[in-house]
Amino acid sequence: MIQKFPELITFDVTEKTNNQKRGLFVGTGLDGNGRIFPCIHVFMPNSQISSYGWIYNHAIPSLWGKETISNIQAIGTDGEYAMYSPLQNSVNIGGDWGGAHIYR
């Protein structure tokens, strides 16, 4: 679905909703009918910037492919600095995430 509808995605983390009390990083997209679909789930080892950086720079490009990421136009987050900062850095330096606008 993310390859078909890559224009808008959102990222958030749910806290303490599993047995291990680890954060669950969730990415969602929006299809052509205005319905939300899940496009990535990652159990977080911690809430540090480096963990989010690994997701944005390694996990997502490996799973979705660079072409899909280059078609993303808008990314929404909740504005949490640890989540937002590595994504903003990736957008600022260009590369795979270079065409996206981030909203927090």
Helices and strands as residue ranges (DSSP letters): E 8-14, E 24-30, E 36-43, H 49-54, I 55-59, H 60-64, H 66-70, E 74-76, H 81-92, G 95-97, E 101-103
